[in-house]
Amino acid sequence: MMKKKTVTLVASLLCGSIMMATPYWYQAQDEDLTNQLSNIQQQLTNEANKKSEAEKTIGTVYEQLHAIQIELDTATADLKQVQADRIRLDQDITKTEAELKAAQERLQSREKVFYKRVRDIYINGRLSYLDVVVGSKDFSDFANRMEMLKRILQADMELINTIKTEREEIASKKAKLEADRAKVLELEKVAQEKQTIINQKKAERQAVLERAMNDRDTAERAYNELMASSASITAMLQQRAAERAAAAAAASQGGSSGGATTTWVQGTGQLAAPVNAPITSDFGWRIHPIYGTSRLHAGTDFGVDEGTPVHAADGGVVVEAGWISGYGYTVIIDHGNGMSTLYAHNSDVSVSPGQTVSKGQVVSYSGNTGGSTGPHLHFEVRINGEPTDPMGYL
């Protein structure tokens, strides 16, 4: 009996202790969670600062890359001009060499005739003069014959001198062309070296850009993870407060979920493909090739070589034609009724803002500018500013 009472008393005390300890246990847990939340919020601030610094670096590097791209475009144009000059000079030199060869052949032929005539006259002079004397009717005829021989020799000599002068002028012209070509070759070498240096600068800036993007994305992922942890802890604290406030009754929690409604736009058949090329990346969510995060790919990519003409998908008015951060050289065309198309990562644009373009007109040339991993055309269709799948309209 005594043993039973003792057990009952201990049980009562334990129950009382548990009931009394429960609020303190909750309080300790809440304090721990609150401390965790405070630490996470501090980490959130740190990661947000890291992301902000990385984004500043990205913006700066994009501006530098834009300036470098302009410098590279100028250097490339200079190199093309120098190469064109060299080709023209090569053609002129080839033509001059042919002229020089022809003049040399004429000179050799004429000299051969002249020397043969001189040899006949002077080497066999007696016979020749005898022929002139014997063949002459009188002294006057003899004088006339001698004068004729003299004139023939003089004419031959003048012709030879003329051909020699022509040959010397052509040789001088060739020498000048070759000197000009040597200068152009030096200019071409300098232009190529300049282009190489600029490409190296571009590669260095792109490496910096890639590191900054990685830093930003790392901070962004850490920030998102911390946000998820923060939301989880906040939810736990709210749940505990609700449980304490409604300790006498069973709390029922109801959640309402709302999602974004996607409007699927049917194709109108009014747009034409901007290039005739295979699709290398579709519209939709994907792992971004540069940022490494899951993002909406807002357009369709076509695999084309750099410099491929890009055509307007439909008629409209150009609202943007130039450099856009991330997109590189970009053209945006307003087609009316809330529809616009975008053509990005070009090497050059051939239209200007405010210009009216017709369907199929060349508006740019594909390239690898902006946030791009290789030559291609990024094509977007936007309805009231929001990107939608271009394949629904092509």
C-alpha positions in Angstrom: 0.0 0.0 0.0 2.8 2.3 0.9 4.6 1.4 -2.3 1.5 2.2 -4.4 1.1 5.6 -2.7 4.8 6.4 -3.3 4.5 5.5 -7.0 1.4 7.7 -7.3 3.1 10.6 -5.6 6.2 10.4 -7.9 4.0 10.2 -10.9 2.1 13.2 -9.8 5.3 15.2 -9.2 6.7 14.2 -12.6 3.5 15.3 -14.3 3.5 18.5 -12.4 7.2 19.1 -13.2 6.5 18.4 -16.9 3.5 20.8 -17.0 5.5 23.4 -15.2 8.6 22.9 -17.4 6.8 23.0 -20.7 6.5 26.8 -21.0 10.2 27.2 -20.1 11.1 24.6 -22.7 9.2 26.5 -25.3 10.8 29.7 -24.2 14.3 28.2 -24.6 13.5 26.8 -28.0 12.0 30.2 -29.1 15.1 32.0 -27.9 17.3 29.6 -29.8 15.3 30.0 -32.9 15.3 33.8 -32.5 19.0 33.8 -32.2 19.3 31.6 -35.3 17.0 34.0 -37.2 19.1 37.0 -36.1 22.3 35.3 -37.3 20.6 34.4 -40.6 19.4 38.0 -41.1 23.0 39.1 -40.6 24.2 36.6 -43.1 21.5 37.8 -45.5 22.8 41.3 -45.2 26.4 40.1 -45.9 25.3 38.0 -48.9 23.2 40.9 -50.2 26.2 43.1 -50.0 28.4 40.6 -51.8 25.8 40.3 -54.5 25.5 44.1 -54.8 29.3 44.4 -55.1 29.4 41.6 -57.7 26.6 43.3 -59.7 28.5 46.6 -59.6 31.6 44.8 -60.9 29.5 43.2 -63.6 28.0 46.6 -64.7 31.5 48.1 -64.8 32.9 45.2 -66.8 30.0 45.3 -69.2 30.8 49.0 -69.8 34.4 48.1 -70.3 33.6 45.3 -72.7 31.3 47.7 -74.6 34.2 50.1 -75.0 36.6 47.3 -75.9 34.1 46.0 -78.5 33.9 49.5 -80.1 37.7 49.6 -80.1 37.8 46.1 -81.6 35.3 47.0 -84.2 37.5 50.0 -85.2 40.6 47.9 -85.3 38.9 45.2 -87.3 37.7 47.8 -89.8 41.3 49.3 -90.0 42.7 45.8 -90.6 40.2 45.1 -93.4 41.1 48.4 -95.1 44.8 47.7 -94.9 44.3 44.2 -96.2 42.2 45.6 -99.1 45.0 48.1 -99.9 47.6 45.3 -99.9 45.4 43.2 -102.3 45.1 46.3 -104.6 48.9 46.8 -104.5 49.5 43.1 -105.2 47.3 43.4 -108.3 49.0 46.6 -109.4 52.4 45.0 -109.0 51.4 41.9 -110.9 50.1 44.2 -113.7 53.3 46.2 -113.7 55.5 43.1 -113.8 53.6 42.0 -116.9 54.2 45.4 -118.5 57.9 45.3 -117.5 58.3 41.9 -119.0 56.6 43.0 -122.3 58.8 46.1 -122.5 61.9 44.0 -121.9 60.9 41.6 -124.7 60.3 44.5 -127.0 63.7 46.0 -126.2 65.5 42.7 -126.7 63.8 42.2 -130.0 64.6 45.7 -131.2 68.2 45.4 -130.0 68.6 42.2 -131.8 67.5 43.8 -135.1 69.7 46.8 -134.5 72.8 44.9 -133.6 72.4 42.7 -136.6 72.1 45.7 -138.9 75.1 47.3 -137.3 77.1 44.1 -137.6 76.2 43.9 -141.3 77.2 47.5 -141.9 80.3 47.8 -139.7 81.7 44.3 -139.6 81.2 43.9 -143.3 81.6 47.6 -143.9 83.6 47.4 -147.1 81.2 45.2 -148.8 78.3 47.2 -147.6 79.8 50.5 -148.7 80.9 48.9 -152.0 77.3 47.8 -152.5 76.2 51.4 -151.8 78.8 52.8 -154.2 78.3 50.2 -157.0 74.6 50.4 -156.6 74.6 54.1 -156.8 73.9 55.7 -160.2 75.8 58.8 -159.3 77.3 60.7 -156.3 73.9 62.2 -155.5 72.4 58.8 -155.4 75.2 57.6 -153.3 74.7 60.4 -150.8 71.0 59.7 -150.6 71.7 56.0 -149.9 74.2 56.8 -147.1 71.7 59.3 -145.6 69.0 56.6 -145.7 71.3 54.1 -143.9 72.1 56.8 -141.3 68.5 57.6 -140.7 67.6 53.9 -140.3 70.3 53.5 -137.7 69.3 56.7 -136.0 65.6 55.6 -135.9 66.6 52.2 -134.5 68.7 53.9 -131.8 65.9 56.3 -130.9 63.4 53.4 -130.7 65.9 51.5 -128.5 66.3 54.6 -126.2 62.5 55.0 -126.0 62.1 51.4 -125.0 64.9 51.7 -122.5 63.2 54.8 -121.0 59.9 53.0 -120.9 61.5 50.0 -119.2 63.2 52.3 -116.6 59.9 54.1 -115.9 58.1 50.8 -115.4 60.9 49.4 -113.2 60.7 52.7 -111.2 56.9 52.3 -110.9 57.4 48.7 -109.7 60.0 49.7 -107.1 57.6 52.4 -105.8 54.7 49.9 -105.6 56.9 47.4 -103.8 57.9 50.1 -101.4 54.3 51.0 -100.8 53.5 47.3 -100.4 56.2 47.0 -97.8 54.7 49.9 -95.9 51.2 48.4 -96.1 52.5 45.0 -94.9 54.0 46.8 -91.9 50.7 48.6 -91.3 48.9 45.2 -91.6 51.3 43.7 -89.1 50.6 46.6 -86.7 46.9 46.3 -87.2 47.0 42.6 -86.5 49.0 43.1 -83.4 46.6 45.8 -82.2 43.6 43.5 -82.9 45.4 40.7 -80.9 46.0 43.0 -78.0 42.4 44.2 -78.0 41.2 40.5 -78.1 43.4 39.7 -75.2 42.0 42.7 -73.3 38.5 41.5 -74.1 39.4 37.9 -73.0 40.7 39.3 -69.7 37.6 41.4 -69.1 35.4 38.4 -69.9 37.3 36.4 -67.4 36.7 39.1 -64.8 33.1 39.2 -65.8 32.8 35.4 -65.4 34.3 35.6 -62.0 32.0 38.4 -60.9 29.0 36.5 -62.3 30.1 33.4 -60.4 30.5 35.5 -57.2 27.1 37.1 -57.7 25.5 33.8 -58.4 27.1 32.2 -55.4 25.9 35.0 -53.2 22.5 34.8 -54.8 22.2 31.1 -54.1 23.4 31.6 -50.6 20.9 34.4 -50.2 18.1 32.3 -51.5 19.0 29.4 -49.1 19.2 31.8 -46.2 15.8 33.3 -47.2 14.4 29.8 -47.2 15.9 29.1 -43.8 14.6 32.4 -42.5 11.1 31.7 -43.8 11.2 28.3 -42.2 12.2 29.6 -38.8 9.7 32.5 -39.0 7.0 29.9 -39.8 8.0 27.8 -36.8 7.9 30.8 -34.5 4.5 31.8 -35.7 3.3 28.2 -35.3 4.5 28.1 -31.7 2.8 31.4 -30.9 -0.4 30.1 -32.4 -0.1 26.9 -30.4 0.4 28.8 -27.2 -2.4 31.2 -27.9 -4.8 28.4 -28.8 -3.6 25.8 -26.3 -7.1 25.1 -25.2 -8.4 24.2 -28.7 -7.2 22.3 -31.7 -5.8 24.9 -34.1 -6.6 24.3 -37.7 -4.5 25.9 -40.3 -5.7 26.5 -43.8 -3.6 27.7 -46.6 -4.5 29.2 -49.8 -2.2 28.9 -52.7 -2.2 31.2 -55.7 -0.2 30.8 -58.8 0.5 32.8 -61.7 -1.7 32.1 -64.7 0.1 31.6 -67.9 -1.6 32.8 -71.0 -0.8 30.7 -74.0 -0.9 32.7 -77.1 -1.8 31.0 -80.3 0.4 31.5 -83.3 -0.9 34.0 -85.9 1.3 32.9 -88.7 2.3 36.5 -89.4 5.9 36.3 -88.3 8.8 34.9 -90.4 11.9 33.3 -89.0 14.7 35.9 -88.8 17.3 33.5 -90.1 17.3 30.1 -91.9 19.2 28.1 -89.3 18.7 25.3 -86.7 17.3 26.0 -83.2 20.0 25.5 -80.6 18.0 26.5 -77.5 14.2 26.8 -77.0 12.2 29.2 -74.9 11.6 28.2 -71.3 13.3 27.5 -68.0 16.9 26.2 -68.2 20.3 26.4 -66.5 21.9 29.6 -67.8 25.2 28.8 -69.6 27.0 31.7 -68.0 25.2 32.4 -64.7 24.7 28.7 -63.8 21.3 29.3 -62.3 17.8 28.2 -63.3 16.3 31.0 -65.2 13.7 31.7 -67.9 15.3 31.7 -71.3 13.1 34.4 -72.8 13.6 33.6 -76.4 14.7 31.1 -79.1 18.4 30.7 -80.1 19.4 30.0 -83.7 22.8 28.6 -84.5 24.4 30.8 -87.1 27.9 31.9 -87.9 29.1 35.4 -87.0 28.1 38.0 -89.6 25.0 36.2 -90.8 22.3 38.6 -92.0 19.3 38.9 -89.6 15.9 39.7 -91.1 12.9 41.5 -89.5 10.3 38.9 -88.6 7.6 41.4 -89.6 7.2 45.1 -90.6 7.3 47.7 -87.9 9.2 50.6 -86.3 12.7 50.2 -84.7 12.5 51.3 -81.1 16.1 50.2 -80.1 19.2 49.6 -82.2 22.4 49.5 -80.2 24.1 48.1 -77.1 22.0 46.7 -74.3 23.8 45.3 -71.3 23.8 41.5 -71.4 22.2 41.4 -74.9 25.1 43.1 -76.7 24.2 44.8 -80.0 20.4 44.5 -80.1 17.5 45.5 -82.3 14.0 45.8 -81.0 11.1 46.3 -83.5 7.5 47.4 -82.5 4.9 45.6 -84.7 1.9 47.3 -83.1 -1.0 45.7 -81.1 1.4 45.1 -78.2 3.7 42.9 -80.1 7.5 43.4 -80.5 10.4 41.3 -81.5 14.0 41.4 -80.2 17.3 40.3 -82.0 20.3 40.1 -79.7 24.1 39.3 -79.5 24.7 40.8 -83.0 28.1 41.9 -84.3 26.6 44.9 -86.0 23.2 46.6 -86.5 22.0 48.1 -89.9 19.0 50.1 -88.7 18.4 53.0 -86.3 15.7 53.9 -83.8 12.6 55.4 -85.4 13.3 53.7 -88.7 10.4 51.9 -90.4 11.4 48.4 -91.6 9.6 45.9 -93.8 9.2 42.2 -93.3 12.4 40.3 -94.3 14.6 43.5 -94.3 18.1 43.0 -92.9 18.3 44.7 -89.6 21.5 43.3 -88.1 24.3 40.8 -88.5 24.7 37.9 -86.0 27.6 37.8 -83.6 28.8 37.0 -80.1 28.4 40.2 -78.1 27.0 40.7 -74.6 26.4 37.7 -72.3 27.0 35.1 -75.0 29.0 31.9 -75.1 29.3 31.6 -78.9 28.0 33.1 -82.1 24.2 32.8 -82.4 21.0 34.8 -82.7 18.8 35.2 -79.7 15.3 36.0 -80.9 12.4 37.1 -78.6 8.7 37.8 -79.1 7.1 40.0 -76.5 3.4 40.7 -75.9 2.8 43.9 -74.0 6.5 43.7 -72.9 6.3 40.1 -71.5 8.3 37.4 -73.3 6.4 34.5 -74.8 7.5 31.5 -76.9 8.4 32.7 -80.4 7.6 29.3 -81.8 3.9 30.1 -81.3 4.2 32.8 -83.9 6.6 31.3 -86.5 
